[in-house]
């Protein structure tokens, strides 16, 4: 009896652990599926059932195209890598042991290497042979890193085969090709299938290698999701739910169909062929064609080729940094196609440009514009086309020391760096009293967010100490480092990047270091939040539209800049994103009584304050603070 109780308790415990493990894996997926049907953007409060995010996904070309490229690349890479991997494996199985082991060790290198090493290596290879990144470089890269996985899946099965079987087939009159296709391949088909599935999975899921080897206007699902992670985008939940549904359906069919077949009478027909992958491939390609057709732009009477010399514009901008209909309206107005690629950091953008990617419009920040100008990577704006510069805020132009006459750059958005705080946890008088020193108040230990960027972190340290945020003085940098170390010990903050937006919308911490545009969004979502620009001074930043020196469609690029500056587009852009419009009239209307950001203290940055600065391209400082920032977080 005692043994039965122990056995029952043991089984119950094991089952409980199994349930907990299953919940750990599947609850997040169920959560995503549920909130893909939410009637609002919230990821924490389910407000009602709606399919609007699915409708938006299927009507959004910028979302359908990554799906198309993901499936297309995955299918082609799987077929090619499976064929090459199978032939290679069979050939290696017939080689001497020394040769076979040597080649297999080389084959294992891409598998063992971190993806970032392979990605950088492929990018540098394409750059060294003057191959411009495009769809074809992306496809070649996927084939390259999929082949080793196919070989790894097939080789163990080949080792178990009896070589005499193939030789017997040759003795009986079969040709080498017949021996290969009728004897060897049927025996290793399960391994080939395993390798193909692995290749498809690796290609479909890849991000790092794709990011560094893809070309202009070509992105897959992983790149798209990564670029759209700045703010809540429920359409991503809809896309994820569809992927989950497709995978679940395939798994059910794979397991149920053999079970059904096993119950049917066996038909003895030696000429009957086994199932083929051709129908599956054809069906997949049909889906791709449908998705592509949904993404085709409409045509009109206007001839962009005759007017601009091209009907395609390539834009490179930050993710979630443009109004919903801004691109589509431009395409309709001028009967052109806009390839809209995104990046998450200025350094990512710079890396892509240095890697040979060609864009017609880029949107870098102030210090990056200065760096690009030093490298002669920008061309002048055509002011005969861009004629709306007089609509820009004069207070903003005062901060454009990197390009005072706007010869190479035109403001896109601007803002400041500040503190967003929960007025139910932090009093206004306290924030005004301490300013940046609020980040060294021990009573808020564990209750604050610090933006995980050395540039912004050292900025508030320099300002708190009374120094310029562009200083290169070793003593001042050392003092700022000590200030940050002290901050880390006293405040014990959570280091975050763009996830701070949703976290502060939900009131996760008492205060956080944020950019004004993100703060404007947070304030609009949570009535308890406030924004403050400390009196010690802060960073006034400017993101501007530029035309790279290697741009292919210069005239259309200038037309796009003028389009963005127009009142209606500037209004739609700023209202949706939340960052301050450079158009003075638009900014005043949006912050006025009838505007979206009325009484939103984060929308309009202050101007004319002597202690506020913009960043300059300071390579000496950048290297020093980058190394020190790592040490701050390791303390």
TORBANU-260679 format. One record per residue (C-alpha): chain; x, y, z. Coordinates in steps of 0.5 Angstrom, whole numbers, plus 500, padded with zeros to 3 digits. Example, Ala and Ser with C-alpha at 12.3 -4.5 7.8 and 13.67 -1.06 7.14 Angstrom:
2
+-------+-----+-----+-----+
: torke :  xx :  yy :  zz :
+-------+-----+-----+-----+
:     A : 525 : 491 : 516 :
:     A : 527 : 498 : 514 :
+-------+-----+-----+-----+
//
This chain:
635
+-------+-----+-----+-----+
: torke :  xx :  yy :  zz :
+-------+-----+-----+-----+
:     A : 500 : 500 : 500 :
:     A : 506 : 505 : 502 :
:     A : 509 : 503 : 495 :
:     A : 503 : 505 : 491 :
:     A : 502 : 511 : 495 :
:     A : 509 : 513 : 493 :
:     A : 508 : 511 : 486 :
:     A : 502 : 515 : 486 :
:     A : 505 : 521 : 489 :
:     A : 511 : 520 : 484 :
:     A : 507 : 520 : 478 :
:     A : 503 : 526 : 480 :
:     A : 509 : 530 : 481 :
:     A : 512 : 528 : 474 :
:     A : 505 : 530 : 471 :
:     A : 505 : 536 : 474 :
:     A : 512 : 538 : 472 :
:     A : 510 : 536 : 465 :
:     A : 504 : 540 : 465 :
:     A : 508 : 546 : 467 :
:     A : 513 : 545 : 462 :
:     A : 508 : 545 : 457 :
:     A : 505 : 551 : 459 :
:     A : 512 : 555 : 459 :
:     A : 512 : 553 : 452 :
:     A : 505 : 554 : 449 :
:     A : 502 : 560 : 454 :
:     A : 506 : 565 : 450 :
:     A : 504 : 563 : 444 :
:     A : 496 : 562 : 446 :
:     A : 497 : 569 : 449 :
:     A : 499 : 572 : 442 :
:     A : 494 : 568 : 438 :
:     A : 488 : 571 : 443 :
:     A : 491 : 578 : 443 :
:     A : 491 : 578 : 435 :
:     A : 484 : 579 : 436 :
:     A : 484 : 584 : 440 :
:     A : 480 : 591 : 438 :
:     A : 485 : 595 : 441 :
:     A : 493 : 596 : 440 :
:     A : 494 : 594 : 448 :
:     A : 497 : 587 : 449 :
:     A : 495 : 587 : 456 :
:     A : 488 : 589 : 456 :
:     A : 483 : 585 : 452 :
:     A : 478 : 590 : 450 :
:     A : 473 : 586 : 445 :
:     A : 474 : 581 : 439 :
:     A : 476 : 584 : 432 :
:     A : 479 : 581 : 426 :
:     A : 482 : 588 : 424 :
:     A : 489 : 586 : 425 :
:     A : 488 : 581 : 420 :
:     A : 485 : 585 : 415 :
:     A : 490 : 590 : 416 :
:     A : 496 : 585 : 415 :
:     A : 492 : 582 : 408 :
:     A : 492 : 590 : 405 :
:     A : 499 : 592 : 407 :
:     A : 504 : 591 : 402 :
:     A : 509 : 592 : 406 :
:     A : 507 : 586 : 410 :
:     A : 506 : 582 : 405 :
:     A : 512 : 582 : 401 :
:     A : 516 : 580 : 407 :
:     A : 512 : 574 : 407 :
:     A : 513 : 573 : 400 :
:     A : 520 : 573 : 400 :
:     A : 521 : 569 : 406 :
:     A : 517 : 563 : 403 :
:     A : 520 : 564 : 396 :
:     A : 527 : 564 : 399 :
:     A : 526 : 558 : 404 :
:     A : 523 : 554 : 398 :
:     A : 528 : 555 : 393 :
:     A : 534 : 555 : 398 :
:     A : 531 : 548 : 401 :
:     A : 531 : 545 : 394 :
:     A : 537 : 547 : 392 :
:     A : 541 : 546 : 398 :
:     A : 538 : 539 : 399 :
:     A : 540 : 537 : 392 :
:     A : 547 : 539 : 393 :
:     A : 547 : 536 : 400 :
:     A : 545 : 530 : 398 :
:     A : 550 : 529 : 392 :
:     A : 555 : 531 : 396 :
:     A : 554 : 526 : 402 :
:     A : 553 : 521 : 397 :
:     A : 560 : 523 : 394 :
:     A : 563 : 523 : 400 :
:     A : 561 : 516 : 403 :
:     A : 565 : 513 : 397 :
:     A : 571 : 517 : 399 :
:     A : 577 : 515 : 403 :
:     A : 576 : 516 : 410 :
:     A : 582 : 522 : 411 :
:     A : 578 : 526 : 405 :
:     A : 571 : 525 : 408 :
:     A : 573 : 527 : 415 :
:     A : 577 : 533 : 412 :
:     A : 571 : 535 : 408 :
:     A : 566 : 534 : 414 :
:     A : 570 : 538 : 419 :
:     A : 570 : 544 : 414 :
:     A : 562 : 543 : 413 :
:     A : 561 : 543 : 420 :
:     A : 565 : 550 : 421 :
:     A : 558 : 554 : 419 :
:     A : 554 : 550 : 423 :
:     A : 559 : 551 : 429 :
:     A : 560 : 559 : 428 :
:     A : 556 : 564 : 431 :
:     A : 551 : 567 : 425 :
:     A : 554 : 574 : 426 :
:     A : 561 : 571 : 423 :
:     A : 558 : 568 : 417 :
:     A : 554 : 574 : 416 :
:     A : 559 : 579 : 416 :
:     A : 564 : 574 : 412 :
:     A : 558 : 573 : 407 :
:     A : 557 : 581 : 406 :
:     A : 565 : 582 : 406 :
:     A : 565 : 577 : 400 :
:     A : 560 : 580 : 396 :
:     A : 563 : 587 : 397 :
:     A : 570 : 585 : 395 :
:     A : 568 : 582 : 389 :
:     A : 563 : 588 : 387 :
:     A : 557 : 584 : 388 :
:     A : 551 : 589 : 390 :
:     A : 547 : 586 : 395 :
:     A : 540 : 584 : 392 :
:     A : 535 : 578 : 392 :
:     A : 540 : 574 : 389 :
:     A : 545 : 575 : 395 :
:     A : 540 : 573 : 400 :
:     A : 538 : 567 : 396 :
:     A : 546 : 565 : 395 :
:     A : 547 : 566 : 403 :
:     A : 541 : 562 : 405 :
:     A : 543 : 556 : 400 :
:     A : 550 : 557 : 403 :
:     A : 548 : 556 : 410 :
:     A : 543 : 551 : 409 :
:     A : 547 : 546 : 405 :
:     A : 551 : 544 : 412 :
:     A : 545 : 542 : 415 :
:     A : 543 : 537 : 410 :
:     A : 550 : 534 : 409 :
:     A : 549 : 533 : 417 :
:     A : 542 : 530 : 416 :
:     A : 544 : 525 : 411 :
:     A : 551 : 522 : 412 :
:     A : 549 : 518 : 419 :
:     A : 544 : 514 : 414 :
:     A : 549 : 513 : 409 :
:     A : 554 : 510 : 414 :
:     A : 549 : 505 : 415 :
:     A : 548 : 502 : 408 :
:     A : 551 : 496 : 405 :
:     A : 555 : 498 : 399 :
:     A : 554 : 491 : 396 :
:     A : 547 : 493 : 394 :
:     A : 549 : 498 : 389 :
:     A : 554 : 494 : 386 :
:     A : 549 : 488 : 386 :
:     A : 545 : 493 : 382 :
:     A : 550 : 495 : 377 :
:     A : 552 : 487 : 376 :
:     A : 545 : 486 : 374 :
:     A : 545 : 491 : 369 :
:     A : 543 : 498 : 372 :
:     A : 546 : 504 : 370 :
:     A : 550 : 508 : 375 :
:     A : 544 : 513 : 375 :
:     A : 539 : 508 : 376 :
:     A : 543 : 505 : 382 :
:     A : 543 : 512 : 385 :
:     A : 536 : 514 : 384 :
:     A : 533 : 507 : 385 :
:     A : 537 : 504 : 390 :
:     A : 541 : 509 : 394 :
:     A : 536 : 515 : 394 :
:     A : 530 : 511 : 396 :
:     A : 534 : 508 : 402 :
:     A : 536 : 515 : 405 :
:     A : 530 : 518 : 403 :
:     A : 528 : 519 : 411 :
:     A : 535 : 523 : 412 :
:     A : 534 : 527 : 405 :
:     A : 527 : 529 : 408 :
:     A : 530 : 531 : 415 :
:     A : 535 : 535 : 412 :
:     A : 530 : 538 : 407 :
:     A : 526 : 540 : 413 :
:     A : 531 : 543 : 417 :
:     A : 534 : 547 : 411 :
:     A : 527 : 550 : 410 :
:     A : 526 : 551 : 418 :
:     A : 533 : 555 : 418 :
:     A : 532 : 559 : 412 :
:     A : 525 : 561 : 414 :
:     A : 527 : 563 : 421 :
:     A : 534 : 566 : 419 :
:     A : 535 : 574 : 421 :
:     A : 542 : 575 : 422 :
:     A : 545 : 573 : 416 :
:     A : 539 : 575 : 412 :
:     A : 540 : 582 : 415 :
:     A : 547 : 583 : 413 :
:     A : 546 : 580 : 406 :
:     A : 539 : 582 : 403 :
:     A : 539 : 588 : 398 :
:     A : 534 : 594 : 397 :
:     A : 527 : 593 : 398 :
:     A : 528 : 585 : 400 :
:     A : 526 : 583 : 407 :
:     A : 524 : 577 : 410 :
:     A : 519 : 576 : 416 :
:     A : 524 : 576 : 421 :
:     A : 527 : 583 : 419 :
:     A : 521 : 586 : 418 :
:     A : 518 : 584 : 425 :
:     A : 525 : 586 : 428 :
:     A : 524 : 593 : 425 :
:     A : 517 : 594 : 427 :
:     A : 519 : 592 : 435 :
:     A : 519 : 599 : 437 :
:     A : 512 : 600 : 438 :
:     A : 506 : 595 : 439 :
:     A : 504 : 593 : 432 :
:     A : 498 : 588 : 433 :
:     A : 499 : 586 : 426 :
:     A : 505 : 582 : 428 :
:     A : 501 : 578 : 432 :
:     A : 496 : 576 : 427 :
:     A : 502 : 574 : 422 :
:     A : 505 : 570 : 428 :
:     A : 498 : 567 : 429 :
:     A : 497 : 565 : 422 :
:     A : 504 : 562 : 422 :
:     A : 502 : 558 : 428 :
:     A : 496 : 555 : 425 :
:     A : 499 : 553 : 418 :
:     A : 505 : 549 : 422 :
:     A : 499 : 546 : 427 :
:     A : 495 : 544 : 421 :
:     A : 501 : 541 : 417 :
:     A : 503 : 537 : 424 :
:     A : 496 : 534 : 424 :
:     A : 496 : 532 : 417 :
:     A : 503 : 529 : 418 :
:     A : 501 : 525 : 424 :
:     A : 494 : 523 : 422 :
:     A : 494 : 522 : 414 :
:     A : 499 : 516 : 415 :
:     A : 494 : 513 : 421 :
:     A : 489 : 513 : 416 :
:     A : 493 : 510 : 411 :
:     A : 495 : 504 : 415 :
:     A : 487 : 502 : 417 :
:     A : 486 : 502 : 409 :
:     A : 487 : 495 : 405 :
:     A : 494 : 495 : 402 :
:     A : 494 : 495 : 395 :
:     A : 499 : 491 : 392 :
:     A : 502 : 495 : 386 :
:     A : 509 : 495 : 384 :
:     A : 508 : 501 : 379 :
:     A : 504 : 505 : 384 :
:     A : 509 : 511 : 386 :
:     A : 510 : 514 : 393 :
:     A : 507 : 521 : 395 :
:     A : 511 : 526 : 391 :
:     A : 513 : 533 : 394 :
:     A : 511 : 536 : 387 :
:     A : 504 : 538 : 389 :
:     A : 506 : 541 : 396 :
:     A : 512 : 545 : 392 :
:     A : 507 : 547 : 387 :
:     A : 501 : 549 : 392 :
:     A : 507 : 553 : 396 :
:     A : 509 : 557 : 389 :
:     A : 501 : 558 : 388 :
:     A : 501 : 562 : 395 :
:     A : 507 : 566 : 393 :
:     A : 504 : 568 : 387 :
:     A : 497 : 570 : 390 :
:     A : 501 : 574 : 395 :
:     A : 505 : 578 : 390 :
:     A : 499 : 579 : 386 :
:     A : 496 : 582 : 392 :
:     A : 502 : 587 : 393 :
:     A : 502 : 590 : 386 :
:     A : 501 : 597 : 386 :
:     A : 496 : 600 : 382 :
:     A : 497 : 604 : 375 :
:     A : 495 : 611 : 373 :
:     A : 496 : 616 : 367 :
:     A : 502 : 619 : 370 :
:     A : 509 : 616 : 367 :
:     A : 514 : 616 : 372 :
:     A : 519 : 614 : 367 :
:     A : 519 : 620 : 363 :
:     A : 518 : 625 : 369 :
:     A : 523 : 622 : 373 :
:     A : 527 : 617 : 369 :
:     A : 525 : 611 : 374 :
:     A : 519 : 608 : 377 :
:     A : 522 : 606 : 384 :
:     A : 524 : 609 : 390 :
:     A : 529 : 606 : 395 :
:     A : 528 : 609 : 402 :
:     A : 532 : 607 : 409 :
:     A : 528 : 609 : 415 :
:     A : 528 : 607 : 422 :
:     A : 522 : 602 : 424 :
:     A : 515 : 605 : 426 :
:     A : 517 : 612 : 424 :
:     A : 512 : 614 : 418 :
:     A : 505 : 615 : 418 :
:     A : 500 : 609 : 416 :
:     A : 498 : 612 : 409 :
:     A : 504 : 616 : 407 :
:     A : 508 : 611 : 403 :
:     A : 502 : 608 : 399 :
:     A : 499 : 616 : 398 :
:     A : 506 : 617 : 395 :
:     A : 505 : 611 : 390 :
:     A : 498 : 613 : 388 :
:     A : 500 : 620 : 387 :
:     A : 506 : 619 : 382 :
:     A : 505 : 612 : 380 :
:     A : 511 : 609 : 383 :
:     A : 513 : 604 : 387 :
:     A : 517 : 605 : 394 :
:     A : 521 : 600 : 397 :
:     A : 521 : 602 : 404 :
:     A : 527 : 598 : 408 :
:     A : 528 : 600 : 416 :
:     A : 533 : 600 : 421 :
:     A : 534 : 600 : 429 :
:     A : 540 : 604 : 430 :
:     A : 544 : 609 : 426 :
:     A : 550 : 604 : 426 :
:     A : 546 : 599 : 423 :
:     A : 544 : 604 : 417 :
:     A : 552 : 606 : 417 :
:     A : 554 : 599 : 416 :
:     A : 549 : 597 : 411 :
:     A : 551 : 603 : 407 :
:     A : 558 : 601 : 408 :
:     A : 556 : 594 : 405 :
:     A : 555 : 597 : 399 :
:     A : 547 : 598 : 399 :
:     A : 544 : 603 : 395 :
:     A : 538 : 608 : 397 :
:     A : 535 : 614 : 394 :
:     A : 533 : 617 : 401 :
:     A : 536 : 615 : 408 :
:     A : 534 : 618 : 415 :
:     A : 540 : 619 : 419 :
:     A : 541 : 623 : 426 :
:     A : 545 : 629 : 427 :
:     A : 552 : 626 : 429 :
:     A : 551 : 621 : 423 :
:     A : 550 : 626 : 418 :
:     A : 556 : 629 : 420 :
:     A : 560 : 623 : 419 :
:     A : 557 : 621 : 412 :
:     A : 559 : 628 : 410 :
:     A : 566 : 627 : 412 :
:     A : 566 : 621 : 408 :
:     A : 563 : 624 : 402 :
:     A : 557 : 620 : 402 :
:     A : 551 : 625 : 401 :
:     A : 549 : 629 : 395 :
:     A : 546 : 636 : 395 :
:     A : 539 : 637 : 396 :
:     A : 536 : 640 : 389 :
:     A : 532 : 646 : 392 :
:     A : 529 : 648 : 386 :
:     A : 525 : 642 : 387 :
:     A : 525 : 642 : 395 :
:     A : 522 : 649 : 396 :
:     A : 518 : 648 : 403 :
:     A : 524 : 649 : 407 :
:     A : 521 : 656 : 409 :
:     A : 516 : 652 : 413 :
:     A : 521 : 649 : 418 :
:     A : 521 : 651 : 425 :
:     A : 527 : 657 : 426 :
:     A : 528 : 654 : 433 :
:     A : 530 : 647 : 430 :
:     A : 534 : 650 : 425 :
:     A : 539 : 653 : 430 :
:     A : 541 : 646 : 432 :
:     A : 543 : 644 : 425 :
:     A : 550 : 646 : 426 :
:     A : 552 : 640 : 422 :
:     A : 549 : 643 : 416 :
:     A : 546 : 650 : 417 :
:     A : 544 : 651 : 410 :
:     A : 541 : 645 : 409 :
:     A : 545 : 643 : 403 :
:     A : 545 : 636 : 404 :
:     A : 539 : 634 : 409 :
:     A : 532 : 636 : 411 :
:     A : 529 : 635 : 418 :
:     A : 524 : 630 : 418 :
:     A : 523 : 629 : 426 :
:     A : 526 : 632 : 432 :
:     A : 526 : 632 : 439 :
:     A : 529 : 632 : 446 :
:     A : 532 : 627 : 451 :
:     A : 528 : 627 : 458 :
:     A : 525 : 623 : 464 :
:     A : 518 : 620 : 463 :
:     A : 515 : 619 : 470 :
:     A : 509 : 617 : 474 :
:     A : 506 : 622 : 478 :
:     A : 503 : 617 : 483 :
:     A : 510 : 615 : 485 :
:     A : 514 : 621 : 483 :
:     A : 512 : 628 : 485 :
:     A : 514 : 634 : 480 :
:     A : 517 : 638 : 485 :
:     A : 522 : 632 : 486 :
:     A : 524 : 631 : 479 :
:     A : 525 : 639 : 478 :
:     A : 529 : 639 : 484 :
:     A : 534 : 633 : 482 :
:     A : 534 : 633 : 474 :
:     A : 538 : 628 : 472 :
:     A : 540 : 627 : 479 :
:     A : 534 : 623 : 480 :
:     A : 537 : 617 : 477 :
:     A : 542 : 617 : 483 :
:     A : 536 : 617 : 489 :
:     A : 537 : 610 : 492 :
:     A : 529 : 610 : 494 :
:     A : 528 : 608 : 487 :
:     A : 532 : 602 : 487 :
:     A : 530 : 597 : 482 :
:     A : 524 : 602 : 480 :
:     A : 527 : 605 : 474 :
:     A : 529 : 604 : 467 :
:     A : 535 : 606 : 464 :
:     A : 536 : 607 : 456 :
:     A : 541 : 602 : 454 :
:     A : 545 : 606 : 450 :
:     A : 552 : 609 : 452 :
:     A : 551 : 615 : 448 :
:     A : 545 : 617 : 452 :
:     A : 547 : 615 : 458 :
:     A : 554 : 619 : 458 :
:     A : 550 : 625 : 456 :
:     A : 546 : 625 : 462 :
:     A : 552 : 624 : 466 :
:     A : 556 : 629 : 463 :
:     A : 550 : 634 : 464 :
:     A : 549 : 632 : 471 :
:     A : 556 : 634 : 472 :
:     A : 556 : 641 : 468 :
:     A : 560 : 638 : 462 :
:     A : 559 : 639 : 455 :
:     A : 556 : 632 : 452 :
:     A : 561 : 632 : 447 :
:     A : 567 : 633 : 451 :
:     A : 573 : 629 : 449 :
:     A : 577 : 631 : 456 :
:     A : 579 : 624 : 459 :
:     A : 578 : 627 : 466 :
:     A : 571 : 629 : 465 :
:     A : 570 : 622 : 461 :
:     A : 572 : 619 : 467 :
:     A : 568 : 623 : 472 :
:     A : 562 : 621 : 468 :
:     A : 564 : 614 : 468 :
:     A : 564 : 614 : 476 :
:     A : 557 : 618 : 476 :
:     A : 554 : 612 : 472 :
:     A : 557 : 607 : 476 :
:     A : 554 : 610 : 482 :
:     A : 548 : 611 : 479 :
:     A : 548 : 603 : 477 :
:     A : 549 : 601 : 484 :
:     A : 544 : 606 : 488 :
:     A : 539 : 606 : 483 :
:     A : 540 : 598 : 480 :
:     A : 536 : 600 : 474 :
:     A : 533 : 596 : 468 :
:     A : 537 : 597 : 462 :
:     A : 532 : 597 : 456 :
:     A : 531 : 600 : 449 :
:     A : 525 : 600 : 445 :
:     A : 521 : 596 : 450 :
:     A : 521 : 602 : 455 :
:     A : 515 : 605 : 451 :
:     A : 510 : 599 : 452 :
:     A : 513 : 598 : 459 :
:     A : 512 : 605 : 461 :
:     A : 505 : 605 : 458 :
:     A : 503 : 600 : 463 :
:     A : 506 : 604 : 469 :
:     A : 512 : 598 : 470 :
:     A : 517 : 603 : 473 :
:     A : 517 : 610 : 477 :
:     A : 521 : 613 : 471 :
:     A : 525 : 612 : 465 :
:     A : 530 : 615 : 461 :
:     A : 526 : 616 : 454 :
:     A : 526 : 620 : 447 :
:     A : 521 : 626 : 447 :
:     A : 517 : 622 : 441 :
:     A : 516 : 616 : 445 :
:     A : 514 : 620 : 451 :
:     A : 509 : 623 : 447 :
:     A : 506 : 616 : 446 :
:     A : 507 : 614 : 453 :
:     A : 503 : 620 : 456 :
:     A : 498 : 619 : 451 :
:     A : 497 : 612 : 453 :
:     A : 497 : 613 : 461 :
:     A : 494 : 619 : 464 :
:     A : 499 : 619 : 470 :
:     A : 505 : 620 : 466 :
:     A : 509 : 626 : 465 :
:     A : 515 : 629 : 462 :
:     A : 521 : 633 : 464 :
:     A : 527 : 636 : 461 :
:     A : 532 : 637 : 466 :
:     A : 535 : 644 : 467 :
:     A : 542 : 642 : 467 :
:     A : 541 : 641 : 460 :
:     A : 539 : 635 : 455 :
:     A : 540 : 633 : 448 :
:     A : 536 : 636 : 442 :
:     A : 537 : 631 : 437 :
:     A : 535 : 632 : 429 :
:     A : 533 : 626 : 424 :
:     A : 534 : 629 : 417 :
:     A : 532 : 626 : 410 :
:     A : 539 : 625 : 406 :
:     A : 540 : 623 : 399 :
:     A : 546 : 618 : 399 :
:     A : 552 : 620 : 394 :
:     A : 550 : 613 : 390 :
:     A : 543 : 614 : 390 :
:     A : 540 : 612 : 383 :
:     A : 534 : 616 : 383 :
:     A : 536 : 623 : 385 :
:     A : 530 : 627 : 382 :
:     A : 525 : 622 : 385 :
:     A : 528 : 623 : 392 :
:     A : 528 : 630 : 392 :
:     A : 520 : 630 : 390 :
:     A : 519 : 625 : 396 :
:     A : 523 : 630 : 401 :
:     A : 518 : 636 : 398 :
:     A : 512 : 631 : 399 :
:     A : 514 : 629 : 406 :
:     A : 515 : 637 : 408 :
:     A : 508 : 639 : 405 :
:     A : 503 : 640 : 411 :
:     A : 498 : 634 : 410 :
:     A : 503 : 629 : 410 :
:     A : 507 : 632 : 415 :
:     A : 501 : 633 : 419 :
:     A : 499 : 625 : 418 :
:     A : 506 : 623 : 419 :
:     A : 507 : 627 : 426 :
:     A : 500 : 625 : 429 :
:     A : 501 : 618 : 428 :
:     A : 509 : 617 : 430 :
:     A : 508 : 622 : 436 :
:     A : 515 : 626 : 434 :
:     A : 515 : 633 : 433 :
:     A : 514 : 635 : 426 :
:     A : 519 : 640 : 423 :
:     A : 514 : 644 : 420 :
:     A : 512 : 650 : 425 :
:     A : 505 : 650 : 423 :
:     A : 504 : 643 : 423 :
:     A : 507 : 643 : 430 :
:     A : 503 : 648 : 433 :
:     A : 496 : 645 : 430 :
:     A : 498 : 638 : 433 :
:     A : 500 : 641 : 440 :
:     A : 494 : 646 : 440 :
:     A : 487 : 646 : 443 :
:     A : 484 : 642 : 437 :
:     A : 490 : 638 : 436 :
:     A : 492 : 630 : 438 :
:     A : 498 : 633 : 443 :
:     A : 494 : 638 : 446 :
:     A : 497 : 639 : 453 :
:     A : 502 : 633 : 452 :
:     A : 509 : 636 : 455 :
:     A : 513 : 631 : 451 :
:     A : 511 : 633 : 444 :
:     A : 514 : 640 : 443 :
:     A : 522 : 640 : 445 :
:     A : 524 : 647 : 448 :
:     A : 528 : 651 : 444 :
:     A : 533 : 657 : 445 :
:     A : 536 : 654 : 452 :
:     A : 544 : 655 : 452 :
:     A : 545 : 648 : 456 :
:     A : 542 : 644 : 451 :
:     A : 546 : 641 : 445 :
:     A : 546 : 636 : 439 :
:     A : 551 : 631 : 439 :
:     A : 557 : 631 : 434 :
:     A : 561 : 626 : 431 :
:     A : 566 : 625 : 436 :
:     A : 570 : 619 : 434 :
:     A : 575 : 619 : 440 :
:     A : 569 : 620 : 445 :
:     A : 565 : 615 : 442 :
:     A : 571 : 609 : 443 :
:     A : 572 : 611 : 450 :
:     A : 565 : 611 : 452 :
:     A : 563 : 605 : 449 :
:     A : 568 : 601 : 453 :
:     A : 566 : 604 : 459 :
:     A : 559 : 603 : 458 :
:     A : 560 : 596 : 458 :
:     A : 564 : 596 : 465 :
:     A : 558 : 600 : 468 :
:     A : 553 : 595 : 467 :
:     A : 558 : 589 : 469 :
:     A : 559 : 593 : 476 :
+-------+-----+-----+-----+
//
